[in-house]
């Protein structure tokens, strides 16, 4: 999973789109290709933002790249674009676009949008680096990952008990916590299930 480029653009409903701030990580490409690829990424970001209606989100695929676009519109007329590979999940990408636009509008005054060369927003580079891991952008995905890790730990714990040579039958027989009725139920259930085993 890789984010290659991230941009905040001024996208008026009619007229040309202007890049206000951008960052890219093209380290996975040859040094000699990076200039051309960066031009392509900028062109791709401007094109998809111009063709995304205000208030809309969309994902546009071009070869091995996907541009996730959020045109917030409104009075600010801002649009954010992330260009990444196909493995980067959609939900964290759109969460990141919302965070990026929120942070940009909080730190950059709207009066400076007319002079994009004067806009300083170094945080966009931090976003690009931090959110290479999609779990950082999406709390639901992070919680799911933590649950999956817990499940693996639980499976390992159960396996490690069985590897020590203890058998559940012996534990049930020796248990003082189980009534004789529960022990009988366990034995009957095991006997009934044993007829259905596949050899």
Buried (B, 14 or more C-beta within 10 A) or exposed (E): EBBBBBBBBBBEEEEEBBBBBBBBBBEEBEEEEBEEBBEBBBEBBBBBBBBBEBEEBBBBEEEEBBBBBBBBBEEBBBBBBBBBEEEBBEEBBBBBBBBBBEBBBEEBEEEBBEEBEEBEBEBBBEBBEEBBBBBBBBEEBBEEBEEEEEEEEEEEEEEEEEEEEEEEEEEBEEEEEBEEEEEEEBEEEEEEEEEEEEE
